[in-house]
Amino acid sequence: MAADYNANVRSGPDEVFPAIDILLQGNTANVVGRYTNPTNGIWWSIRRVGPGLNGWVWGGAVTLSGDANLVPFLVSPPTPEIEPTEKPKKTKTPEPSVTPTT
């Protein structure tokens, strides 16, 4: 498989998983599995040929060489829990200063 453009390598087969690396345009990786995401299609589980982290790449960002039917289906890791963001703290709006007139 080769990257058609710079593609995020994610920890799981969906955009909700964090990006852990980048597969640069033209770089290759070995495909070891696939997952069909109902929202955004095929994701390939990859093993890097050179330096870089293994992970998942969206199928629309790469060109697969070989027979996709030989690639086993894998189960997605659990979806990461999104940390709640802290609510902004309310600050008191300062009162305008009034200069007394005499």
N, C-alpha and C positions, 0 to 999 in steps of 0.2 A: 504494500500500500504506500502511496506517496501523497504528501500534502499538496493540494492545489493552491493554497495560500497559507499564510501563518495561521495555525489552528490551535485553539486551546486544548490541552490535555487535561481532562478532569478526573476526579476521584470516583466518579460514577457516570452512568449514561443519561445525563440530563443536565440542563443549565443550572439547576438548583445545587448541584454538586460544585465544590470549589475548584477553580482552575489551579492545577499544581505544576504545570509546565507549559511550554509551547513547542509544537512541532512546526518547524520553519518550512516555508514553501520549498518544495522539491525534496525535502528530507523524507526518508523512508522508515518504516517500522514493520515488524511482523504482526499480523493479525492472529490473535489466539482465541477470539470469541466474538459473539455479537449479541445484541439485545435490541428488540424492536420496542421503541418507546411509543406509546399510543398518541402522544402529543406531537413529537417532532421526528419520528422515523428511526432509522437504523443508526445505532452507535456501535463502533468497533472497539473491542478491548485489544490494546496493543502492547507489544514488548519492543522496546527501543533497540535498534541495531547499534547505534552509537551512544554517546552520552545523553542523559536525560532520564526522566522518570516514566515508568510504565503507567498506563491509565486508560481512559476512554476518550475517543475522538468521534465527533459527529460525522456521519456518513456523507453529508453534503459538502464537507471540507476536504475530502480526500478522494483519490481514485484507487479502487481495489484492482489488483492484478491477480488473476487466478479465478478459481471457481468458488463463488460465495456459498454454494450449497455444501461445501466441505467444511465450512466454518461452524463450529458448534454454537448452539444457543446457550447463553449464560443467564443466570438470575442476577438482577440488579442488587447491589448492596443497599442497605436501608437508607432511605432519604434522610439527609442530615436535618437535624432540628435547627430551625432558625432562631438565633438568640433574639429575644425581644429588645428593642432599642429603648433606651431610657427616655422617658417623657421629658420634654424641656421644662425646666423649672421656671415658675412664674416669678418675674421680678416686679417690684413695685415701681410704678412710673413716678418719677419725681414731680412734685407739685411745682408749678411755675412760681418763681419768686415774684412777689408783688412789692413794689416800693411805695410806701404810703405818701400821699401828697398832702401838703398843708396849705 
